[in-house]
Every structure is written in structure tokens, then in C-alpha cells.
Amino acid sequence: MAINRQPSLSEYVLSRLITIVIFVTLLFSLILFFTPENYKNNYFYISLFIASQLLLLFSVYFRTKRISKELKKVEHYLSGEVKKLDTSAHFFTREFENINLKLIRILRKIKKREKEKRKYTAKIKLKNRQRSDMLSAIAHEFRNPIASIMGYSQTLTEDEDIPAGLRLKFLGKIYNNGEKIEELLSRLLLWNRFESGSQKLQLSQFDIKPMVCEIAINLKDKYRGREIEVEGESMVLKADKALMEIVIKNLIENALKYSKEVIRVELDGRSVKVIDQGVGISKENIDKVTKKFFRADGHSWDNSMGLGLAIVKQILKLHNTTLEIESEEDIGSVFSFEIKR
């Protein structure tokens, strides 16, 4: 248990007054003793008394100044101008020492709360900036399909003599753009579930190869003239089938967007690899492409509203695995992951 070495304020004042009185008494007793008798008269005694009182007052004033100095330290703490707490500050009375320690504790709590408040404010600003980025991304991605739907619809409405073949083509364009809007909305809803933590896994055991082949066939219809090769044996795994379909589709579609060559999907043991010979990703952007709303300046690497690869990353995280990316600019990229059986 710590022992307070400092005296209390009353003890300090009393001890100093006793010291001063003893000192003044001794001093003037010596003066009286050594002063010749012929100098001792009424004026001498009056002068001696006044001098003793002045010395006493001066001593009291000096001690009061010291107390005032202590109070100024306390006032400095309370002013809020303290940048760094002085825990080594020494106070000569117990009361001031206790006040100092309590103030230090209070100020530490205040500074901690201010730090937490700054962090919270920064977090709010980041959320607002992300919300702004999201609205910007939504507006950017929805503008083109909506404009196309409006344009083709207006043409069909205003021109009744459009040939049947061209009419069917325009209706197909309207359908495709509507499908794109529906897909963008699905991604937004899925990402919102990830953000809120409400997305849960629905695990089942299935062979991933038939799923990959079906996705490849559907994407070949969407990207006419493109080749998607699926290599490897059957791979039975336990995962969320619907979410895994989103992962495979997003990875293959990304490869199709940024490559004009054949896309290869390799199934090897527990590993799934999507390989392209496209524009590639720069070294400084490899760690960024899986972040939401990321857009690189070069090659317009926007991965569908900046959510495609971010969603892939979150889905794989739910499956306790990660997305690995190997890429070189103008050579190609390899996106891979492993799922335990």
C-alpha cells in the first residue's frame, strides 16, 4: 500500500508558521542579546517589532506564493490546454497531490473518449464517402442499360414500319439490358447482406464440374464467338451451391471481359483456377481489385460496379478460403481458390 509522504495542507501551514515564529524569535533574541544597552530605547524596540512583523509577513507571503504556484498547476490542467500529462509533477501537500492524481485520471479518460470520438467521426466520414461512391457506381452502371432500353423502346414506338427481324433484334437488346439491371440489383442486395452480416451458408455436397460446364455454356451464348474450356475431373465438395455459382460466374465473366483469347477453367484436386491471356493487372492494383467500388485508371478494371470480385472474396471468406490472384500486365491473370471437401 502506497504511503503519502506529503503533509496535509493544515500540517504544512502549521509547521511553516511554527518554523517562521521560531526563526524570527531566535533572530531577534540574538539581536537583543548582542545590542549594547545604550542603543536600547523605545525607538529601538518599536523598530525591532516592526522589522519582526515585516519578516513574518514576508515569510508568509513567500509560502503563500508557493501554494499559489500549486494552484496554477491545477488551473492549467482544468484549462484544457494540456497537451501532455506530467505524471512526474511533485506537489508538496497531500491534498494537491491527490487532486493532481485524480485530474490525471480524469484527463486520461477525456483524452481516450476524444480519441474514440475522432475514430468514430472518421468511420462515419468513410461510410459517407463509401455511400457516395456506391451511388456514383450505381448511377454509372445503370445509366447505359436504362438509356439503351429507352432508346430501343422509343424507336419501336415511333417507327411502326420497322422490319420484323430488326424489331426482334431491338426487343432482344431491351431484354438483355433489363437482365443486366436485374443482375446489378442482385449484386447490390447480396453485398448488402454481406455488409449487414445476414448472409448465411446453405451447405450441400455436390459436384462442381457440371456447374462450371453449365455456366460456361450460358456465358458462351452471352459472349458470342468466345471459347471457354473446362479441364479436369469431377470435384465433389461441400459448399453453398448458389453462392459458389456466383463465384465461378463472376470469375469467368471477368476473364471474358478483359481477354480476347480462350478462357480456361482448371479443376485440379481441391483447386479451381480461371486462366486468361488478357490485359492483366498491375502489381500495385492486385491487392485492390477485390475491394468494393475499386476502379483502376488503366483498362477500366471496374469488375461490374466494383462489386464483382469483392463479392467473390466475401463468399470465399464465408467458406474459410481466399481468392489468390497471379497476374502480369499484357500477359494475363490466374484467379484461383481451394475448397476443402
DAMOHU-V304204 format. One line per field, one symbol per residue. ss: DSSP state (H for helix, E for strand, C for the rest). burial: I if it has 16 or more other ideal C-beta (glycine too) atoms within 10 Angstrom, else O. A space follows every 50 residues. Layout:
BEGIN
ss->???
burial->???
END
This chain:
BEGIN
ss->CCCCCCECHHHHHHHHHHHHHHHHHHHHHHHHHHCCHHHCCHHHHHHHHH HHHHHHHHHHHHHHHHHHHHHHHHHHHHCCCCCCCCCCCCCCEHHHHHHH HHHHHHHHHHHHHHHHHHHHHHHHHHHHHHHHHHHHHHHHHHHHHHHHHH HHHHHHHHCCCCCHHHHHHHHHHHHHHHHHHHHHHHHHHHHHHHHHCCCC CCEEEEEHHHHHHHHHHHHHHHCCCCCEEEEECCCEEEEEHHHHHHHHHH HHHHHHHCCCCCEEEEEECCEEEEEECCCCCCHHHHCCCCCCCCCCCCCC CCHHHHHHHHHHHHHHHHCCCCCEEEEECCCEEEEEEECCC
burial->OOOOOIIOOOOIIOOIOOOIOOOIOOOOOOOOOOOOOOOOOOOOOOOOOO OIOOOOOOIOOOIOOOOOOIOOIOOOIOOOOOOOOOOOOOIOIIOIIOII OOIIOOOOOOOOOOOOOOOOOOOOOOOOOOOOOIOOIOOOIOOOIOOIIO OIOOOOOOOOOOOOOOOOOIOOIIOOIOOIOOIIOOIIOIIOOIOOOOIO OOOOOOOIIOIIOOIIOOIOOOOOOIOIOIOIOOIOIOIIOOIIIIIIII IIIIIIIIIOOOIIIIIOOOOIIIIIIIIIIIOOIOOOIIOIIIIOOOIO IIIIIIIIIIIIIIIIOOIOOOIOIOIOOOOIIIIIIIIOO
END
